[in-house]
Amino acid sequence: PGGLRDLQVILWVAKAAGLGNSWRKLAERGLITPTEARQLTQKERAFKDIRIRLHIHAQRREDRLVFDVQTPIAESFGFRTTETRRASEYLMQHYYWAAKAVTQLNTILLQNIEAQLFPQPATPKPINERFNEVNGMIDIAHDDTFESSPSAMLEVFLLVAHYKELKGMTARTLRALWHTRFKIDNAFRRDPVNRLLFLQIIQAPKGITHALRSMNQTSILGRYLPSFRRIIGQMQHDLFHVYTVDQHILMVVRNVRRFTLTEHAHEY
């Protein structure tokens, strides 16, 4: 997820819909912001750079970044093995960070394209003064909700945990989160209101794993927990560890959570 093919699919869909065939054109149509267009362009170039280096290294077409080629490709970028990490692990962490950003931006873009092609009447149903339900999704009540109430950046995930019937967040909410996440700093982390909200998320009777995964995908979890941010996309260059460290931890949290649920008793 989040690789070069995801970027291609977006452009194919946009072109077929007559909305444009480049990130710049999509920005001009208002489907993405100029900043998002620049980020997508950068990620596309980065992926193509890796792909071209793969071809040169293999001396043939090769689109799989398998273990055997990760180290020479990493070294071609200037990554070096240290006492604690291999060069390939540095490369792959940079790759996964880029892929996560692409997945996030693509979710926003696809929703915006769908809204243009298949407009639906939006009748907001208030959840509270900061959030509404719009067509089965969580939507911010105002464009500046996260700016004016930074704690709402955690509160929205408490709603994700509590309202499993909702399909996720609207593109407007995801975009606002994406651009406001930098407000999560030391002062934000020390705020008792935010600490309480985070504790409420991990103490929720249901939806914990779903909420934490959503927080990770939107880069909020790593912003709130700096220690966690350092291991996002961190992989181990061996044949035993399939998942990156952040995904592995979230799967452990899921399994620990399932210890308490009778419907999963047969698994443990």
BELFEN-V528828 format. One record per residue. N is the residue number from 1. SS is DSSP state (A for helix, B for strand, O for the rest). PSI is psi as a letter, one per 30 degrees, with the letter a starting at -180 (* if undefined). BURIAL is + if it has 16 or more other ideal C-beta (glycine too) atoms within 10 Angstrom, else -. Layout:
n->{N;N}
ss->{SS;SS}
psi->{PSI;PSI}
burial->{BURIAL;BURIAL}
This chain:
n->{1;2;3;4;5;6;7;8;9;10;11;12;13;14;15;16;17;18;19;20;21;22;23;24;25;26;27;28;29;30;31;32;33;34;35;36;37;38;39;40;41;42;43;44;45;46;47;48;49;50;51;52;53;54;55;56;57;58;59;60;61;62;63;64;65;66;67;68;69;70;71;72;73;74;75;76;77;78;79;80;81;82;83;84;85;86;87;88;89;90;91;92;93;94;95;96;97;98;99;100;101;102;103;104;105;106;107;108;109;110;111;112;113;114;115;116;117;118;119;120;121;122;123;124;125;126;127;128;129;130;131;132;133;134;135;136;137;138;139;140;141;142;143;144;145;146;147;148;149;150;151;152;153;154;155;156;157;158;159;160;161;162;163;164;165;166;167;168;169;170;171;172;173;174;175;176;177;178;179;180;181;182;183;184;185;186;187;188;189;190;191;192;193;194;195;196;197;198;199;200;201;202;203;204;205;206;207;208;209;210;211;212;213;214;215;216;217;218;219;220;221;222;223;224;225;226;227;228;229;230;231;232;233;234;235;236;237;238;239;240;241;242;243;244;245;246;247;248;249;250;251;252;253;254;255;256;257;258;259;260;261;262;263;264;265;266;267;268}
ss->{O;O;O;A;A;A;A;A;A;A;A;A;A;A;A;A;O;O;O;O;O;O;A;A;A;A;A;A;O;O;O;O;O;A;A;A;A;A;A;A;A;A;A;A;A;A;A;A;A;A;A;A;A;A;A;A;A;A;O;O;O;O;O;O;O;O;A;A;A;A;A;A;A;A;A;A;O;O;O;O;O;O;O;O;O;O;A;A;A;A;A;A;A;A;A;A;A;A;A;A;A;A;A;A;A;A;A;A;A;A;A;A;A;A;A;A;A;O;O;O;O;O;O;O;B;B;O;O;O;O;B;B;B;B;O;O;B;B;B;B;O;O;O;O;A;A;A;A;O;O;O;A;A;A;A;A;A;A;A;A;A;A;O;O;O;O;O;O;B;O;A;A;A;A;A;A;A;A;A;A;A;A;A;O;O;A;A;A;A;A;O;A;A;A;A;A;A;A;A;A;A;A;O;O;O;O;O;A;A;A;A;A;A;A;A;A;A;O;O;A;A;A;A;A;O;A;A;A;A;O;O;O;O;O;O;O;O;O;O;O;O;O;O;O;A;A;A;A;A;A;A;A;A;A;A;A;A;A;O;O;O;A;A;A;A;A;A;O}
psi->{k;g;a;e;e;e;e;e;e;e;e;e;e;e;e;e;f;g;f;l;g;l;e;e;e;e;e;e;f;g;f;l;l;e;e;e;e;e;e;e;e;e;e;e;e;e;e;e;e;e;e;e;e;e;e;e;e;f;h;l;k;j;g;k;i;l;e;f;f;e;e;e;e;e;e;f;f;g;k;k;k;a;f;f;k;l;e;e;e;e;e;e;e;e;e;e;e;e;e;e;e;e;e;e;e;e;e;e;e;e;e;e;e;e;e;e;e;i;k;k;k;j;j;k;j;k;e;a;f;f;k;l;k;j;h;g;l;k;k;k;f;l;e;g;e;f;e;f;i;f;f;f;f;e;e;e;f;e;e;e;e;e;i;f;f;k;f;b;l;l;e;e;e;e;e;e;e;e;f;f;f;f;f;j;a;e;e;e;e;f;k;e;e;e;e;e;e;e;e;e;e;f;g;k;f;l;g;e;e;e;e;e;e;e;e;e;e;g;g;e;e;e;e;e;j;e;e;e;e;f;g;k;g;k;l;k;i;l;g;e;j;e;l;l;e;e;e;e;e;e;e;e;e;e;e;e;e;f;f;f;k;e;f;g;e;f;f;*}
burial->{-;+;+;+;-;+;+;-;-;+;+;-;-;+;-;-;-;-;+;+;-;-;+;-;-;+;+;-;-;-;+;+;+;-;-;+;+;-;+;+;-;-;+;+;-;+;+;-;-;+;+;-;+;+;-;-;-;-;-;-;-;-;-;-;+;-;-;-;+;+;+;-;+;+;-;+;-;-;+;-;-;-;-;-;+;+;+;+;+;+;+;+;+;+;+;+;+;+;+;+;+;+;-;+;+;+;+;+;+;+;+;+;+;-;+;-;-;-;-;-;-;-;-;-;-;-;+;-;-;+;+;+;+;+;-;-;+;+;+;+;+;-;-;-;+;+;-;-;+;+;-;+;+;+;+;+;+;+;+;+;+;+;-;-;-;+;-;-;+;+;+;+;+;+;+;+;+;+;-;+;+;-;-;+;-;-;-;+;-;-;-;-;-;+;-;-;+;+;-;-;+;-;-;+;-;-;+;+;+;+;+;+;+;+;+;+;+;+;+;+;+;+;+;+;+;-;-;+;-;-;+;+;+;+;+;+;+;-;-;-;-;-;-;+;+;+;+;+;+;+;-;-;-;-;-;-;+;-;-;-;-;-;-;-;-;-;-;-}
